[in-house]
Amino acid sequence: MMRRRRAMAAITVIIVALLVGAACSTGHDRAAPDHLGGPAPAPPTATSPPPADCADPTASLRPQGSLPAPNQMPAGSYLRTIQERGHLVVGVDQNTLLLGARDPVDGKIRGLEVDLARQVAKAIFGDESRVELKAVPGGASASLSLVKTQTVDLAIDAVTVKCERLQDVDFSTIYYNASQRVLVPTDSTATQLQDLGGKKVCATKGTTSFDFIRRYQSSPPLVPYPVGLRSDCLVALQERKVDAISADDTILAGFQRQDPYTKVIGPPLEPEPYGMAINQGHPEFVRFVNGVLEGLRADGTLSAIYANWLSPFLDSVPPPPEPHYKD
């Protein structure tokens, strides 16, 4: 009976939560048509060790002067290429409530990361609707592949900045400091990750969360349960195929909105600093995006986006992080 009640509640809550997310939207719904990313591309292949200057992987390129006026991007730059195309192409998730989720009513993708994509488009065009959202299946690995092949201009997809990923892409400064946590059913007796020794813990393949679960020391050891999509973990938990989920607190907050028969346990496990991934061939675009983020921090827009999407659902939302620069 409990299992059936949880399943029915999960179905109801996911619909309600998505509708609530749409209602909480800042109203920026006039995007170019959303496009599916198609089959997940193969993850980038590491061919060299992490960069030698990776003492601080969150350090990015400093903005140079004031941002150019909208629709006046420098001649010969990648920004001018985007301007002449007429829209910005951004890789986002469509299944992560609060960050990027497709509304079942109108089909639009909404969330914190979608709002950030619109802010970058606004800086380029003076019009936040000039953005094409490309829904990316497969999490960080798929997003980074699309950036590396220039299928998208940038990816805003809960990608944690770390040294190994700097082999393949550049990153903006950090736009949100998430933390890895653990989610369990409300009837679980576990109070921390250590209590789950010998139990199956779900995490998305290719993520920092999955890497942490694989190397975590407990007795008996945890049993990592890899999945291809973040949302697959919630399904596995509801079907009692796993005992817990480990992911970023932002992602787990969305899961809790979908299934009230879950709870977050234990302290934060690891920091998960989110950056926008950008192709390494366009350093001027990295500097531009960092200039946009500086403006969003300074005028309170970034804090307002946090308040809209995260503050109602997380116990504690950190302030916008200070930027780190390497030049």
C-alpha positions in Angstrom: 0.0 0.0 0.0 2.8 2.4 0.9 4.6 1.7 -2.4 1.4 2.3 -4.4 0.7 5.5 -2.4 4.2 6.8 -3.0 4.0 6.0 -6.8 0.6 7.8 -7.1 1.9 10.8 -5.1 5.0 11.0 -7.2 3.0 11.1 -10.4 0.7 13.8 -9.0 3.5 15.9 -7.5 5.7 15.9 -10.6 2.8 17.4 -12.6 2.0 19.9 -9.8 5.6 20.8 -9.3 6.2 21.5 -13.0 3.2 23.7 -13.1 4.4 25.5 -9.9 7.8 25.9 -11.6 6.1 27.5 -14.6 4.1 29.8 -12.3 7.4 30.8 -10.5 9.0 31.6 -13.8 10.1 35.2 -14.3 8.0 35.3 -17.4 10.8 34.8 -19.9 9.0 32.4 -22.1 9.5 33.8 -25.6 12.4 31.5 -26.5 13.1 30.2 -30.0 11.7 26.7 -30.4 13.3 24.1 -28.1 15.1 21.3 -29.8 16.0 17.8 -28.6 19.7 17.1 -28.6 19.2 13.7 -30.1 21.2 10.6 -28.9 23.8 11.4 -26.3 27.2 11.9 -28.0 30.2 10.0 -26.7 31.9 11.6 -23.8 35.1 13.6 -24.5 38.3 11.5 -24.5 41.0 12.6 -22.2 44.3 12.8 -24.1 46.5 14.7 -21.8 46.9 15.3 -18.0 45.0 18.2 -16.3 46.4 21.7 -17.2 49.5 22.6 -15.2 47.9 25.8 -14.0 44.9 24.0 -12.4 45.6 25.0 -8.8 42.2 26.7 -8.9 40.0 25.1 -11.6 37.3 27.7 -10.9 39.6 30.5 -12.1 38.4 31.8 -15.5 39.3 34.6 -17.9 38.8 38.2 -16.7 36.3 40.4 -18.6 38.1 43.1 -20.7 36.5 46.5 -20.3 32.8 47.2 -20.7 30.5 44.8 -22.6 29.8 45.8 -26.2 26.4 47.2 -26.7 23.7 44.7 -27.8 23.8 43.9 -31.6 27.2 45.6 -31.8 29.5 42.6 -31.2 33.1 43.0 -32.4 33.8 42.3 -36.0 35.6 39.0 -36.6 34.7 37.6 -33.2 32.6 34.6 -32.3 30.2 36.9 -30.7 29.6 38.5 -34.1 29.0 35.0 -35.6 26.3 34.5 -33.0 24.8 37.9 -33.6 24.7 37.3 -37.4 23.1 33.9 -36.8 20.3 35.7 -34.9 20.1 33.5 -31.8 22.3 31.9 -29.1 22.3 28.1 -28.9 22.5 26.8 -25.3 22.6 23.2 -24.1 20.4 22.7 -21.0 18.6 19.8 -19.3 14.9 19.3 -19.7 14.3 16.8 -16.8 15.8 18.6 -13.8 13.1 20.5 -11.9 14.3 23.9 -10.7 17.3 24.0 -13.0 15.9 23.0 -16.4 12.6 21.2 -16.8 10.0 21.0 -19.6 6.6 22.2 -18.7 4.0 19.5 -19.6 1.4 22.2 -20.4 3.2 24.4 -23.0 6.3 22.4 -23.7 8.7 25.2 -22.7 11.8 24.5 -20.7 12.1 26.6 -17.6 14.5 26.9 -14.6 17.4 28.7 -13.1 19.8 27.7 -15.9 17.3 28.7 -18.6 17.0 32.2 -17.0 20.8 32.5 -17.1 20.8 31.5 -20.8 18.3 34.3 -21.5 20.5 36.8 -19.7 23.4 36.0 -22.0 21.2 36.3 -25.0 19.9 39.6 -23.7 23.5 40.9 -23.5 24.2 39.9 -27.1 20.9 40.9 -28.7 19.1 43.2 -26.3 16.3 40.5 -26.4 16.3 37.6 -24.0 14.1 35.5 -26.3 16.8 35.2 -28.9 18.0 31.8 -27.5 17.5 28.3 -28.8 17.5 25.8 -26.0 18.9 22.4 -27.0 17.8 19.7 -24.5 20.8 17.6 -23.8 20.4 13.9 -22.6 23.1 12.3 -20.6 24.3 15.1 -18.2 27.7 16.7 -18.0 29.5 14.3 -20.4 27.0 14.9 -23.2 27.0 18.7 -22.6 30.7 18.9 -22.8 30.8 16.9 -26.0 28.3 19.3 -27.6 30.4 22.3 -26.5 33.6 20.7 -27.8 32.0 20.0 -31.3 30.5 23.5 -31.3 27.0 22.0 -31.6 26.0 24.6 -28.9 27.6 27.9 -28.1 27.7 27.1 -24.4 26.2 24.6 -22.0 24.5 25.5 -18.7 23.7 22.1 -17.3 24.7 21.8 -13.7 28.3 21.0 -14.9 30.8 21.0 -12.0 34.0 22.7 -12.8 37.0 20.4 -12.2 40.6 20.1 -13.6 39.9 17.1 -15.8 37.2 18.9 -17.7 39.5 21.8 -18.5 41.2 19.5 -21.0 38.1 19.7 -23.2 36.4 23.0 -22.6 36.7 26.4 -20.9 34.4 27.5 -18.2 32.9 30.8 -17.1 33.3 31.9 -13.5 31.1 30.0 -11.0 27.4 30.9 -11.2 26.3 28.7 -8.3 28.0 26.7 -5.5 26.0 23.5 -5.1 26.9 20.6 -2.7 26.7 16.9 -3.1 24.1 15.3 -0.7 22.2 12.1 -0.3 18.4 11.4 -0.7 16.6 8.4 0.7 13.0 7.3 1.2 11.3 8.8 4.3 11.1 5.4 5.9 14.9 4.8 5.7 16.7 4.6 8.9 20.0 6.0 7.4 21.0 9.4 8.7 24.3 9.7 6.7 26.1 8.1 3.8 28.1 5.9 6.1 24.9 4.2 7.2 24.4 2.9 3.6 27.3 0.5 3.6 26.4 -2.5 1.4 23.4 -0.6 0.0 22.8 0.5 -3.6 23.4 4.2 -4.1 22.3 5.7 -7.5 24.2 8.4 -9.3 24.5 9.6 -12.9 27.4 8.1 -14.9 30.2 10.5 -15.7 29.4 12.9 -12.8 31.4 14.0 -9.9 28.8 12.5 -7.6 29.2 9.0 -9.2 33.0 9.3 -8.8 32.6 10.2 -5.1 30.3 7.2 -4.5 32.8 4.8 -6.2 35.7 5.9 -4.0 33.9 6.4 -0.8 35.2 4.2 2.0 32.6 2.4 4.1 32.3 -1.1 5.6 30.8 -2.8 3.9 31.4 -0.8 0.7 28.7 1.1 -1.0 27.2 -0.4 -4.2 27.3 2.2 -6.9 24.3 2.1 -9.2 25.0 4.1 -12.4 22.3 5.5 -14.7 22.3 7.5 -17.9 19.9 10.3 -16.9 19.5 12.1 -13.6 15.8 11.4 -13.5 16.5 7.6 -13.8 17.7 7.7 -10.2 14.4 8.9 -8.9 12.6 6.2 -10.8 15.0 3.6 -9.4 14.4 4.9 -5.8 10.6 4.8 -6.2 10.8 1.3 -7.6 13.0 0.3 -4.6 15.8 -0.8 -7.0 18.2 1.4 -5.0 18.4 2.5 -1.4 19.6 6.1 -2.0 20.5 8.7 -4.5 23.6 10.9 -4.4 23.6 14.1 -6.4 23.8 17.8 -6.1 21.5 19.4 -3.5 19.9 21.4 -6.3 19.0 18.2 -8.2 17.8 16.5 -5.0 15.6 19.5 -4.2 13.8 19.0 -7.5 13.4 15.3 -6.7 11.8 16.1 -3.3 9.3 18.3 -5.1 8.4 15.4 -7.3 8.2 12.8 -4.5 7.3 13.9 -0.9 8.2 10.5 0.4 11.9 11.3 0.3 14.3 13.2 2.5 17.9 14.5 2.4 20.2 13.1 5.0 23.7 13.9 6.3 26.0 16.8 5.8 27.2 18.1 2.4 29.8 15.7 0.9 31.6 17.7 -1.7 31.4 21.1 -3.2 29.9 21.2 -6.7 30.8 24.6 -8.3 28.7 25.2 -11.5 30.2 26.9 -14.5 29.0 27.6 -18.1 31.0 25.4 -20.5 32.4 27.2 -23.6 34.5 26.0 -26.5 38.2 26.5 -26.0 38.6 28.3 -29.3 36.6 31.3 -28.2 38.4 33.0 -25.2 36.7 36.3 -26.0 33.3 34.7 -25.6 34.4 33.4 -22.2 35.4 36.9 -21.2 32.1 38.2 -22.4 30.0 35.7 -20.5 32.1 36.5 -17.4 31.2 40.2 -17.9 27.6 39.3 -18.1 27.9 37.3 -14.8 29.6 40.2 -13.1 26.7 42.4 -14.1 24.2 39.9 -12.8 26.0 39.7 -9.4 26.3 43.5 -9.2 22.7 44.4 -9.9 21.1 41.7 -7.9 19.7 39.7 -10.8 21.6 36.6 -9.9 20.4 36.7 -6.3 16.8 37.2 -7.6 17.1 34.1 -9.9 18.3 32.1 -6.9 15.3 33.4 -4.8 12.9 32.5 -7.6 14.0 29.0 -8.2 15.9 27.7 -5.2 15.1 29.6 -2.0 11.6 28.1 -1.6 13.0 24.5 -1.8 16.5 24.5 -0.2 17.2 24.8 3.5 20.1 27.2 2.7 21.0 28.9 -0.5 24.5 30.4 -0.7 25.1 33.9 -1.9 26.4 34.4 -5.5 30.1 33.3 -5.5 32.8 35.8 -6.0 34.6 35.4 -9.3 38.1 33.9 -9.5 40.3 35.0 -12.4 43.6 33.6 -13.7 44.8 36.6 -15.6 
